[in-house]
Amino acid sequence: MRNVSTGAAQDNLSLEKIRIFDFLVPDKETMQLFTRITNPMFLQMKNLLVTNENLRQARDLLLPRLMNGSIAV
């Protein structure tokens, strides 16, 4: 795909270029099983990313206060 996606100014992988490739497409049952198994993982990843961002913000707010002594430990 990389060979057919190069362009003069910018790389581009258009539908016409993709159509020359054969793709295996799983049946509906396999796709549903995959979705059922992976959805909880993706939700957990999203929750962990949000939690990490909240913790990062709390750290950035509290660390300067701890360093200058305005908050006692």
For each residue, the residues with C-beta under 8 A, 3 or more apart:
1: 4 5 13 17 18 21
2: 5 6
3: 6
4: 1 13 17 20
5: 1 2 11 12 13 17
6: 2 3 11
7: 10 11 12
8:
9:
10: 7
11: 5 6 7
12: 5 7 17
13: 1 4 5 17 18
14: 17 18
15: 18 19
16: 19
17: 1 4 5 12 13 14 20
18: 1 13 14 15 21
19: 15 16
20: 4 17
21: 1 18
22:
23:
24:
25:
26: 30 31 34
27: 30 31
28: 31 32
29: 32 33
30: 26 27 33 34
31: 26 27 28 34 35
32: 28 29 35 36
33: 29 30 36 37
34: 26 30 31 37 38
35: 31 32 38 39
36: 32 33 39
37: 33 34 40 41
38: 34 35 41 42
39: 35 36 42 43
40: 37 43 44
41: 37 38 44 45
42: 38 39 45 46
43: 39 40 46 47
44: 40 41 47 48
45: 41 42 48 49
46: 42 43 49 50
47: 43 44 50 51
48: 44 45 51 52
49: 45 46 52 53
50: 46 47 53 54
51: 47 48 54 55
52: 48 49 55 56
53: 49 50 56 57
54: 50 51 57 58
55: 51 52 58 59
56: 52 53 59 60
57: 53 54 60 61
58: 54 55 61 62
59: 55 56 62 63
60: 56 57 63 64
61: 57 58 64 65
62: 58 59 65 66 71
63: 59 60 66 67
64: 60 61 67 68
65: 61 62 68 70 71
66: 62 63 69 71 73
67: 63 64
68: 64 65
69: 66 72
70: 65
71: 62 65 66
72: 69
73: 66
